[in-house]
Each structure stands twice: as structure tokens, then as C-alpha cells.
Amino acid sequence: MSGRWKITAVADDGEHVTIEENKDGLLRRLLTEAVKKLYGEDKKVDEYEIVISGTVQTNLDVTLEQADLHDGSEVVVQPKDVSRG
């Protein structure tokens, strides 16, 4: 198996994109790429969060592997005000 994984990122409106990332890449990088592709280049990444298996991830400095993701995983990327709303 390759060291690069395809992760599907889903926006709060249901739109989705596939992002290819190294398995040892950080969640922070995955979030950055997902925000750009789902919400636009001009959005501030720190206003968004990544949700894995229903849990908001607060530590973005872990690898995809450490976050229990794998090739083919799906994450939700949403504005922070959605979960706090």
C-alpha cells in the first residue's frame, strides 16, 4: 500500500472533495487543504474544524494515522460556529 491516502472531506452542506495526503501528514494540513477546496482560498482555516467519527478534533498536530484515519476515510469540515451554535 502506498504512503499516500485518499481522504474524503465533507462540508456542512454535503459537498465533498477527495484529498490525497501522506499517511504521516498532520491533521492541520488536511484541514487546510479541505477548507481551501470546500470553502474557498480566501477563508481563514482557524475558523473551521475537522470532525472524525462525530468528535471535533482539538489537536491538529497529530498524523492521519494517529487520528485513526486510513485510506478511504471520511471527515467532516465545518465552520466552528456550527458545532458551537
Helices and strands as residue ranges (DSSP letters): E 4-11, E 16-22, H 27-39, G 45-47, E 48-52, E 55-56, E 74-79, H 80-84
